[in-house]
Amino acid sequence: MKKLFTIVTILLSLTAVSQELSVLEIQAEVDNINSDNGLKHHVFDTNEIYNQTTDGGRSFELWVDKGNIKKITQTLFLSNGQFITTVYLKNEQPILITETEKHFQWNKDLTEIDYDKELETNYSELIYSYNWDKDPIKVETKGESLRQETICGLSDYWGLLKTAKKVVEK
């Protein structure tokens, strides 16, 4: 019985170490993408892509190498702040997805949003994944999201990926 307990403990320890190594490997890939000056950076008119507007506009950017998308950033500008989604890809598969919410603060004295102050990051989420078809290996969150709808899983990002592929093909 002690041997079985020892074996299970070792296996769980190795799994935790391998996940940590995978996160470090993913971060190294992300650092390479961010420092690669050879990537072509494209900024697109989101009114044409989505055929809709928001009160503050929207930004859709791609970083591409030889037709392969390496990074996607979509920023939704609203009157109260920004919602930023960034997807890093390796071999056309997401390896890191970041969600960031930045908001203007509420001025209690004036009972209105204070646009004179800097945007403040209220929420961030990092989703690490080496296998898109399986669960993420690690999810880190900070703060509290103000979104009405929360993203439930990796499949919620398929629309963004399909849009990016369609734009690159044009």
Secondary structure by P-SEA (a helix, b strand, c coil): caaaaaaaaaaaaaaaaaaaaaaaaaaaaaaaaaacccbbbbbbccccccccccccbbbbbbbbccccccbbbbbbbcccbbbbbbbbbccccccbbbbbbbbbbbccccccccccccccccbbbbbbbcccccccccccccccccccccccccccaaaaaaaaaaaaac
